[in-house]
């Protein structure tokens, strides 16, 4: 059997099984794919693929289905898949209407879930070095204030702080101006130094230290450990691939963000799309799932996004969607 035909037969088996969820036989392959050989020859090819561990027979007299090793060979043989122009335009339109970073992330994770029909996960971008664009203080009554921090990357974070009830409106506005002047243009580390120096001069206003801490905390608010999900309901539509108890285990694993982030970071390869299949995930709850992931963001500040679903997955389509959304997200979070 030639290597080219072996790849063609394996590709046909994967494509048909992903489409139909039914084991694939030689006659069906000969009828639906232009392989240029007879069903008998295809049966010989399938026997060789089975001997290599790339396909298996789920039960006697059935066709064949791909193994994890077969999916891996299929993915490795894929050329760089490109998303169709209509989908590209949909991504651009959908994300261009976002009003700030939080909206961009929320829209991206929903869109990725819709495109892939899988569980989508997006890690918030690293914003530890994002400078402050402005700080706004809003009085919430006599003894509370809201500190709103707008970063240069359009991220908006906020925190509340106690203020003296006797503080006049003029004093409050003066403090707001001083905090804003000390904050604008500074990234979190120099911001912290500047605000603590400012608070230290307010010996008659000890509450200013708490205000400084609140502003610094808001400026650091989008930590790299924050992830958002969408499409977990897609798992329930995978009943033929995952049993109910397995779905529950996958959902529990998703809640363990440390485990998921570790997997994503292990898969990150300079913005390229990576795929983990079945047992490659090295987590019992995920051994019947695949993860397609890519990095996005500026050089040195790469965050991750991905799609997770059963191993019987549309790999070309999922990889193309993950790649496209990652590229648009990189543009959206770049200054």
Phi, psi and omega per residue, in radians:
X1 nan 2.299 3.127
X2 -1.303 2.666 3.121
X3 -1.073 -0.684 -3.117
X4 -1.103 -0.754 -3.131
X5 -1.229 -0.634 3.094
X6 -1.038 -0.794 3.112
X7 -1.092 -0.707 -3.131
X8 -1.130 -0.745 3.128
X9 -1.154 -0.761 3.123
X10 -1.085 -0.773 3.132
X11 -1.047 -0.747 -3.127
X12 -1.118 -0.706 3.122
X13 -1.114 -0.797 -3.137
X14 -1.083 -0.842 -3.096
X15 -1.067 -0.772 -3.118
X16 -1.196 -0.705 -3.125
X17 -1.181 -0.719 3.098
X18 -1.070 -0.662 -3.096
X19 -1.303 -0.711 -2.984
X20 -1.862 -0.336 -3.045
X21 1.119 0.265 3.136
X22 -1.960 2.508 3.043
X23 -0.971 2.549 -2.995
X24 -1.868 2.260 3.134
X25 -1.808 2.934 -3.083
X26 -1.161 -0.646 -3.134
X27 -1.147 -0.695 3.112
X28 -1.132 -0.687 3.119
X29 -1.115 -0.757 -3.131
X30 -1.137 -0.603 -3.090
X31 -1.352 -0.609 -2.987
X32 -1.780 -0.173 -3.094
X33 -2.315 2.490 -3.133
X34 -1.501 1.350 -3.094
X35 -1.609 -0.239 3.044
X36 1.313 0.258 3.133
X37 -2.415 2.931 -3.094
X38 -1.410 2.820 3.053
X39 -0.959 -0.619 3.134
X40 -1.111 -0.729 3.109
X41 -1.169 -0.680 3.111
X42 -1.099 -0.655 3.104
X43 -1.075 -0.702 3.085
X44 -1.110 -0.715 3.112
X45 -1.104 -0.713 -3.137
X46 -1.151 -0.651 3.105
X47 -1.095 -0.697 3.119
X48 -1.174 -0.712 3.105
X49 -1.121 -0.666 3.107
X50 -1.154 -0.697 3.125
X51 -1.107 -0.549 3.109
X52 -1.420 -0.075 3.127
X53 1.415 0.301 -3.103
X54 -1.566 -0.447 3.066
X55 -2.376 2.878 3.121
X56 -2.549 2.830 3.104
X57 -1.825 1.922 -3.062
X58 -1.099 -0.536 3.053
X59 -2.781 2.865 -3.066
X60 -1.005 2.461 3.101
X61 1.211 0.205 3.099
X62 -1.732 2.928 3.002
X63 -1.303 -2.827 -3.071
X64 -1.991 2.706 3.044
X65 -2.246 2.725 3.141
X66 -1.254 2.595 2.950
X67 -1.647 3.024 3.061
X68 -0.998 -0.675 3.119
X69 -1.139 -0.626 3.103
X70 -1.182 -0.747 3.065
X71 -1.038 -0.713 -3.130
X72 -1.093 -0.771 3.108
X73 -1.094 -0.668 3.116
X74 -1.121 -0.824 -3.136
X75 -1.107 -0.740 -3.123
X76 -1.135 -0.459 -3.124
X77 -1.526 -0.119 -3.095
X78 -1.207 2.388 2.926
X79 -1.343 2.891 3.123
X80 -1.057 1.950 -3.127
X81 -1.384 2.483 3.118
X82 -2.008 2.450 3.097
X83 -1.314 2.524 -3.135
X84 -1.126 2.710 -3.109
X85 -0.989 -0.730 3.118
X86 -1.030 -0.716 3.107
X87 -1.169 -0.689 3.109
X88 -1.063 -0.773 3.123
X89 -1.131 -0.646 3.119
X90 -1.109 -0.731 3.114
X91 -1.084 -0.850 -3.087
X92 -1.073 -0.772 -3.137
X93 -1.147 -0.776 -3.069
X94 -1.125 -0.737 -3.084
X95 -1.416 -0.458 -3.093
X96 -1.191 -0.346 3.140
X97 -1.495 -0.044 -3.105
X98 -1.168 2.536 -3.060
X99 -1.721 -0.415 3.108
X100 -2.749 -3.119 -3.061
X101 -1.063 -0.765 3.140
X102 -1.011 -0.723 3.128
X103 -1.157 -0.693 3.107
X104 -1.033 -0.825 -3.112
X105 -1.128 -0.803 -3.124
X106 -1.084 -0.741 3.124
X107 -1.147 -0.711 -3.088
X108 -1.116 -0.761 -3.082
X109 -1.209 -0.639 3.093
X110 -1.177 -0.751 -3.127
X111 -1.120 -0.748 -3.140
X112 -1.096 -0.676 3.096
X113 -1.123 -0.709 3.136
X114 -1.178 -0.696 -3.116
X115 -1.200 -0.668 -3.042
X116 -1.689 -0.326 -3.024
X117 1.027 0.582 3.104
X118 -2.204 -3.138 2.991
X119 -1.328 2.191 3.120
X120 -1.837 2.500 3.103
X121 -2.367 2.341 3.095
X122 -2.273 2.214 3.063
X123 -1.508 2.356 3.082
X124 -1.055 2.501 -3.132
X125 -1.174 2.696 3.056
X126 -1.182 2.129 -3.110
X127 -2.156 0.295 -3.101
X128 -1.092 -0.436 -3.125
X129 -1.865 0.215 3.137
X130 -1.374 2.253 -3.106
X131 -1.329 2.749 3.107
X132 -1.440 2.257 3.081
X133 -1.511 -0.750 3.078
X134 -2.867 2.787 3.068
X135 -2.194 2.320 3.102
X136 -2.106 2.350 3.047
X137 -1.921 2.230 -3.122
X138 -2.122 2.175 -3.135
X139 -1.328 2.320 -3.117
X140 -1.969 0.837 -3.045
X141 1.946 -2.772 -3.044
X142 -1.428 -0.525 -2.994
X143 -2.230 0.291 3.108
X144 -2.395 2.595 3.081
X145 -2.432 2.657 3.102
X146 -1.925 2.185 3.063
X147 -1.734 2.097 3.140
X148 -1.936 2.114 -3.109
X149 -1.964 2.119 3.105
X150 -1.878 2.097 -3.104
X151 -1.579 2.889 -3.106
X152 -1.114 -0.396 3.126
X153 -1.608 0.274 3.083
X154 1.341 0.141 3.055
X155 -1.276 2.432 3.132
X156 -2.125 2.100 3.096
X157 -2.218 2.737 -3.118
X158 -2.551 2.783 3.124
X159 -2.665 2.644 3.101
X160 -1.809 2.688 -3.111
X161 -2.563 2.563 3.071
X162 -1.371 2.432 3.061
X163 -2.252 2.750 3.123
X164 -1.119 2.400 3.137
X165 -1.123 -0.453 -3.113
X166 -1.440 -0.047 -3.104
X167 -1.143 2.176 -3.127
X168 -1.358 2.846 3.118
X169 -1.101 -0.655 3.122
X170 -1.124 -0.743 3.105
X171 -1.123 -0.719 3.137
X172 -1.075 -0.774 -3.139
X173 -1.162 -0.618 3.110
X174 -1.159 -0.762 3.091
X175 -1.063 -0.712 3.139
X176 -1.072 -0.739 3.129
X177 -1.131 -0.761 -3.114
X178 -1.125 -0.747 3.117
X179 -1.093 -0.752 -3.138
X180 -1.111 -0.762 -3.140
X181 -1.105 -0.623 -3.138
X182 -1.345 -0.271 -3.003
X183 -1.799 -0.670 -2.985
X184 -1.019 2.273 3.082
X185 1.502 -0.045 -3.087
X186 -1.805 2.419 2.995
X187 -1.405 2.907 -2.978
X188 -0.904 -0.752 -3.084
X189 -1.123 -0.953 3.076
X190 -1.158 -0.493 3.074
X191 -1.070 -0.785 3.138
X192 -1.048 -0.775 3.133
X193 -1.096 -0.790 -3.093
X194 -1.124 -0.773 -3.107
X195 -1.238 -0.614 3.107
X196 -1.220 -0.605 3.036
X197 -1.143 -0.717 3.088
X198 -1.084 -0.812 -3.119
X199 -1.122 -0.604 -3.135
X200 -1.119 -0.454 3.118
X201 -1.391 -0.243 -3.132
X202 -1.615 1.087 -3.052
X203 -1.083 -0.462 -3.138
X204 -1.619 0.064 3.136
X205 -2.315 1.237 -3.089
X206 -1.044 -0.388 3.141
X207 -1.193 -0.280 3.135
X208 -1.133 -0.470 3.085
X209 -1.131 -0.705 3.097
X210 -1.141 -0.642 3.097
X211 -1.129 -0.759 3.113
X212 -1.053 -0.772 3.129
X213 -1.093 -0.655 -3.128
X214 -1.147 -0.733 3.139
X215 -1.161 -0.761 3.117
X216 -1.092 -0.758 3.126
X217 -1.060 -0.703 3.109
X218 -1.166 -0.655 3.127
X219 -1.132 -0.505 3.099
X220 -1.628 0.115 -2.918
X221 -1.005 -0.631 -3.105
X222 -1.544 1.369 -3.072
X223 -1.290 2.778 -3.095
X224 -1.239 -0.130 -3.114
X225 -1.620 0.037 -3.084
X226 -1.562 2.209 3.108
X227 -2.268 2.685 3.084
X228 -2.206 2.634 -3.105
X229 -2.105 2.764 2.961
X230 -2.674 2.613 3.039
X231 1.459 0.357 3.108
X232 -1.075 -0.435 3.083
X233 -1.113 -0.363 3.103
X234 -1.092 -0.458 3.122
X235 -1.107 -0.620 -3.127
X236 -1.207 -0.338 3.092
X237 -1.531 0.129 3.112
X238 -1.869 0.584 -3.022
X239 -1.011 -0.551 3.133
X240 -1.336 -0.227 -3.103
X241 -1.876 -0.573 -3.113
X242 -2.258 2.288 3.056
X243 -1.291 2.858 -3.072
X244 -1.044 -0.681 3.133
X245 -1.211 -0.554 3.099
X246 -1.227 -0.647 3.089
X247 -1.080 -0.740 3.124
X248 -1.083 -0.690 3.123
X249 -1.155 -0.682 3.106
X250 -1.120 -0.761 3.125
X251 -1.091 -0.692 3.084
X252 -1.092 -0.704 3.141
X253 -1.146 -0.630 3.106
X254 -1.128 -0.592 3.122
X255 -1.203 -0.447 3.074
X256 -1.417 1.432 -3.010
X257 -1.086 -0.496 3.125
X258 -1.078 -0.762 3.129
X259 -1.105 -0.815 -3.094
X260 -1.137 -0.760 3.134
X261 -1.115 -0.645 3.107
X262 -1.092 -0.778 3.116
X263 -1.067 -0.788 -3.124
X264 -1.097 -0.746 -3.127
X265 -1.175 -0.620 3.086
X266 -1.121 -0.499 -3.096
X267 -1.509 -0.286 -3.050
X268 -1.182 2.186 -3.139
X269 -2.382 1.350 3.050
X270 0.901 0.771 3.066
X271 1.457 -0.126 3.115
X272 -1.312 2.726 3.085
X273 -1.390 2.298 3.097
X274 -2.103 2.675 -3.112
X275 -2.303 2.274 2.979
X276 -1.962 2.295 -3.041
X277 -2.124 2.187 3.022
X278 0.941 -2.147 -3.072
X279 -1.099 -0.267 3.093
X280 -1.086 -0.372 3.134
X281 -1.249 -0.302 3.091
X282 0.950 0.686 3.065
X283 -2.542 2.128 -3.018
X284 -0.935 -0.705 -3.086
X285 -1.201 -0.329 -3.065
X286 -1.917 0.234 -3.025
X287 -1.343 -0.016 3.007
X288 -2.088 0.356 3.122
X289 -2.149 2.837 3.010
X290 -2.143 2.598 3.107
X291 -2.164 2.234 3.048
X292 -1.966 2.133 -3.006
X293 -2.387 2.756 3.063
X294 -2.666 2.740 3.068
X295 -1.635 2.729 3.050
X296 -2.534 2.829 3.099
X297 2.032 -2.985 -3.130
X298 -1.439 2.751 3.114
X299 -1.027 2.292 -3.115
X300 1.511 -0.161 3.137
X301 -2.362 0.889 -3.066
X302 -1.433 2.294 3.005
X303 -1.985 3.050 -2.978
X304 -2.131 2.660 2.948
X305 -2.480 2.782 -3.125
X306 -2.955 3.059 3.079
X307 -2.266 2.376 -3.110
X308 -2.171 2.347 3.103
X309 -2.843 -3.060 3.122
X310 -1.122 2.769 -3.128
X311 -1.078 -0.450 3.039
X312 -1.383 1.414 -2.971
X313 -2.203 2.651 2.991
X314 -1.356 1.499 -3.055
X315 -1.107 -0.812 -3.140
X316 -1.030 -0.810 -3.121
X317 -1.156 -0.733 -3.132
X318 -1.155 -0.753 3.128
X319 -1.108 -0.698 3.128
X320 -1.143 -0.715 -3.135
X321 -1.164 -0.775 3.127
X322 -1.074 -0.765 3.136
X323 -1.069 -0.802 -3.079
X324 -1.162 -0.792 -3.137
X325 -1.145 -0.646 3.104
X326 -1.080 -0.718 3.141
X327 -1.144 -0.752 3.134
X328 -1.199 -0.626 3.093
X329 -1.154 -0.684 3.099
X330 -1.012 -0.730 3.117
X331 -1.182 -0.689 -3.071
X332 -1.184 -0.592 -3.068
X333 -1.654 -0.086 3.118
X334 -1.424 2.494 -3.103
X335 -1.245 nan nan
